[in-house]
Amino acid sequence: MIRDSKTVRIIRTALVSVIALVLIYPLVWMVVSSFKPEDLIFKDLSLIPRQLTLENYAIGWLSSGRVTFTTYFYNSILISVLAVIGNILSCSLVAYSFARLEYRGRKLFFSLMLMTMMLPVHATIVPQFAYFHKMGWVDTILPIVIPKFLATDAFFIFLIVQFYRGIPRDLDEAAIVDGCNHYSVFYRILLPLAAPALITTTIFTFMWTWNDFFTQIIYLRTPTSYTATLGLRMFIDRQALSQYGAMFAMSTLSIVPILVLFVTFQRLLIEGVATSGIKG
């Protein structure tokens, strides 16, 4: 039985390793190709390049020459940070209302909020665009950022609600006895204890906003307002020569912020997802 269990573990580890290598191969190939000369990218498909060059990074960073990737990365960081701040503030407050306060219609509102999670974004993008266009917000970051401050991401509200419900109500009652009001209970008791859920919200919000292409291409019109994802699109031209080397180089740089954020807060991310899913 011991031998059989060891054999099963070895086979399982080998199978998972093979699958992981298959899944990570495109990413590794992209990073390696960013250091290859343009004419060897598709001729030499090996992961060990015969020639190394940094020219792709220099060309890619300059982009079109009029607007460089400095502007694109600045816009991406600005939008992503504001989206994180908006979601943390608004979603944590709304989650506190659903998890701790008692008022008429609370369950109904919570059910309606859950229903919005099942509604595809493509069903609401047209009326939203018409609304923002009348307000003069098109070609600005406002249509992307302002909804985050209004708790429009129901997934994160649900995530934080589940985490709040796992925190004993005795802590709230003890704080109220000591003279705290609801606002003090919220930012002195629940917010510090909900750090894993807030970190999870931060990572997913930053990652989804940073990688977002659909919303940004609809609302951002001029190159000076483009983000990194829209900047990458400019390297592909159907009528002219596509710069794959530069695109791979800037794609490699684009995944660095997300990779650093994920590695830094990996433990809290797993804890936040696991705890929010178990306790309810």
C-alpha positions in Angstrom: 0.0 0.0 0.0 2.9 2.4 0.8 4.5 1.6 -2.5 1.2 2.2 -4.3 0.7 5.5 -2.6 4.2 6.6 -3.5 3.7 5.6 -7.1 0.4 7.5 -7.3 2.1 10.6 -5.9 5.0 10.3 -8.4 2.6 9.9 -11.3 0.4 12.8 -10.1 3.4 15.1 -9.7 4.7 14.2 -13.1 1.3 14.7 -14.7 0.9 18.1 -13.0 4.4 19.1 -14.0 3.8 18.3 -17.7 0.6 20.2 -17.7 2.3 23.2 -16.1 5.1 23.2 -18.6 2.6 23.0 -21.5 0.6 26.0 -20.0 3.7 28.1 -19.3 5.4 27.4 -22.6 3.7 30.3 -24.6 4.7 32.8 -21.8 8.3 31.6 -21.8 8.4 31.7 -25.6 7.1 35.3 -25.6 9.8 36.4 -23.1 12.6 34.7 -25.0 11.3 36.0 -28.4 11.4 39.6 -27.0 15.3 39.2 -27.0 15.5 37.8 -30.5 16.1 39.8 -33.7 12.9 40.5 -35.5 13.8 38.2 -38.5 14.5 35.2 -36.2 11.4 35.2 -34.0 9.4 32.8 -36.2 12.4 31.1 -37.9 14.0 30.1 -34.6 11.2 28.6 -32.3 13.6 27.2 -29.7 13.7 28.6 -26.1 17.5 29.1 -26.4 18.0 32.0 -28.9 21.0 32.0 -31.2 21.3 35.8 -31.0 20.3 38.2 -28.2 19.4 41.8 -28.7 17.7 44.6 -26.7 16.6 46.5 -29.8 13.1 45.3 -29.4 12.8 47.0 -26.0 14.2 50.3 -27.4 11.9 50.3 -30.4 8.9 49.1 -28.4 9.3 51.8 -25.7 9.3 54.6 -28.3 6.2 53.1 -29.9 5.0 55.4 -32.6 7.4 58.2 -31.6 4.7 60.7 -30.8 3.5 58.9 -27.7 5.8 56.5 -25.9 5.1 53.7 -23.5 5.9 56.0 -20.6 2.5 57.6 -21.2 0.8 54.2 -21.7 2.2 52.8 -18.5 1.4 55.9 -16.6 -2.2 55.8 -17.7 -2.5 52.1 -16.8 -1.1 52.6 -13.4 -3.3 55.7 -12.7 -6.5 53.9 -13.8 -5.6 50.7 -12.0 -4.7 52.4 -8.7 -7.9 54.6 -8.8 -10.0 51.5 -9.5 -8.4 49.6 -6.6 -9.1 52.6 -4.2 -12.7 52.9 -5.5 -13.4 49.2 -5.1 -11.9 49.0 -1.6 -13.8 52.0 -0.3 -17.2 51.3 -1.9 -17.4 47.5 -1.9 -16.2 47.3 1.8 -18.9 49.8 2.9 -21.7 48.1 0.9 -20.6 44.7 2.2 -20.7 46.0 5.8 -24.3 47.1 5.2 -25.3 43.7 3.9 -23.4 41.7 6.5 -24.0 43.7 9.7 -26.9 46.2 9.4 -30.5 45.3 9.7 -33.0 47.3 7.6 -36.1 46.7 5.5 -35.3 45.3 2.1 -31.8 44.2 2.9 -32.2 40.7 1.5 -34.0 42.0 -1.6 -31.2 44.4 -2.3 -28.6 41.7 -1.7 -30.5 39.4 -4.2 -30.6 42.1 -6.8 -26.9 42.7 -6.3 -26.3 39.0 -6.9 -28.4 39.1 -10.1 -26.1 41.7 -11.6 -23.3 39.2 -11.4 -25.2 37.1 -13.9 -25.7 40.0 -16.3 -23.1 40.1 -19.1 -21.3 43.4 -19.5 -22.1 43.4 -23.3 -25.8 43.8 -22.3 -25.2 47.1 -20.5 -22.3 48.6 -22.5 -24.6 50.4 -25.0 -26.8 52.3 -22.5 -23.7 53.1 -20.4 -21.9 54.5 -23.4 -24.8 56.6 -24.3 -25.1 57.9 -20.8 -21.4 58.7 -20.4 -21.3 60.3 -23.9 -24.1 62.7 -22.9 -22.1 63.6 -19.8 -19.0 64.3 -21.9 -16.9 61.7 -20.3 -15.8 59.8 -23.5 -12.0 59.9 -24.1 -11.4 60.3 -20.3 -10.7 57.9 -17.5 -14.0 58.8 -15.7 -16.2 56.1 -17.3 -13.7 53.5 -16.2 -12.9 54.9 -12.7 -16.0 56.5 -11.4 -18.2 53.3 -11.4 -15.6 51.7 -9.1 -16.4 54.3 -6.5 -20.1 53.4 -6.7 -19.7 49.7 -5.9 -20.6 48.4 -9.3 -18.4 45.2 -8.9 -20.9 42.8 -7.3 -18.3 40.0 -7.1 -16.1 41.9 -4.6 -19.1 42.9 -2.5 -20.1 39.2 -2.3 -16.5 38.2 -1.5 -16.2 40.7 1.4 -19.7 40.0 2.7 -18.8 36.3 3.0 -15.6 37.3 4.9 -17.5 39.7 7.2 -20.0 36.9 8.1 -17.1 34.8 9.3 -16.1 37.4 11.9 -17.9 36.9 15.2 -20.6 39.5 16.0 -19.4 39.6 19.6 -16.6 41.9 18.5 -19.1 44.4 17.1 -21.3 44.2 20.3 -18.2 44.7 22.5 -17.1 47.7 20.5 -20.6 49.2 20.7 -20.7 48.7 24.4 -17.4 50.6 24.6 -18.9 53.5 22.9 -18.2 52.9 19.2 -20.7 53.7 16.5 -21.2 51.8 13.2 -18.4 53.8 11.5 -15.9 53.0 14.3 -16.9 49.3 14.2 -16.4 49.3 10.5 -12.9 50.8 10.3 -11.5 49.8 13.7 -12.8 46.2 13.9 -13.9 44.8 10.6 -11.5 46.4 8.1 -8.3 45.2 9.9 -9.7 41.7 10.3 -10.8 41.6 6.7 -7.3 42.3 5.3 -7.1 39.0 3.3 -10.4 39.8 1.6 -9.3 43.3 0.9 -5.9 42.1 -0.5 -7.8 39.7 -2.7 -10.0 42.6 -4.0 -6.9 44.7 -4.6 -5.1 42.1 -6.6 -8.1 41.1 -8.8 -9.1 44.7 -9.3 -5.6 45.7 -10.3 -5.2 42.7 -12.5 -8.5 43.0 -14.3 -8.2 46.7 -14.8 -4.6 46.5 -16.0 -5.5 43.8 -18.5 -8.9 45.3 -19.5 -9.1 45.9 -23.3 -12.8 45.9 -24.1 -13.9 48.8 -21.8 -10.8 50.9 -22.5 -11.0 50.7 -26.3 -14.6 51.9 -26.2 -14.0 54.9 -24.0 -10.4 55.9 -24.8 -10.0 57.5 -28.2 -6.8 59.5 -28.4 -3.3 57.9 -28.1 -2.4 60.2 -25.2 -5.1 58.6 -23.1 -4.2 55.0 -24.2 -3.2 52.4 -21.6 -0.6 49.7 -22.0 -3.1 47.2 -23.4 -4.2 49.6 -26.1 -0.6 50.6 -26.8 0.3 46.9 -27.6 -2.4 46.9 -30.3 -0.6 49.6 -32.2 2.3 47.2 -33.1 -0.1 45.1 -35.2 -1.0 46.7 -38.5 -2.8 44.8 -41.3 -1.7 47.2 -44.0 1.8 47.9 -42.8 4.7 45.9 -41.2 3.8 44.4 -37.8 6.5 44.7 -35.1 6.2 41.5 -33.3 9.5 41.8 -31.5 8.6 45.2 -30.0 5.2 43.9 -29.1 6.6 40.9 -27.3 9.1 43.2 -25.5 6.4 45.5 -24.2 4.1 42.6 -23.4 6.9 41.2 -21.2 7.2 44.5 -19.4 3.4 44.7 -19.0 3.2 41.5 -17.0 5.8 42.6 -14.5 3.6 44.7 -12.2 0.9 41.9 -12.0 3.6 39.3 -11.4 5.2 41.3 -8.6 1.8 42.1 -7.0 0.8 38.4 -7.1 4.0 37.1 -5.7 4.1 39.7 -2.9 0.6 39.0 -1.7 0.1 35.4 -2.7 -0.4 34.1 0.8 -3.1 36.6 1.7 -4.8 36.1 -1.7 -5.2 32.4 -1.2 -6.3 33.0 2.4 -8.9 35.6 1.3 -10.4 33.4 -1.4 -10.5 30.2 0.8 -11.9 31.9 3.9 -14.6 33.8 1.9 -15.7 30.7 0.2 -15.9 28.5 3.3 -17.5 30.7 5.8 -20.9 32.1 5.0 
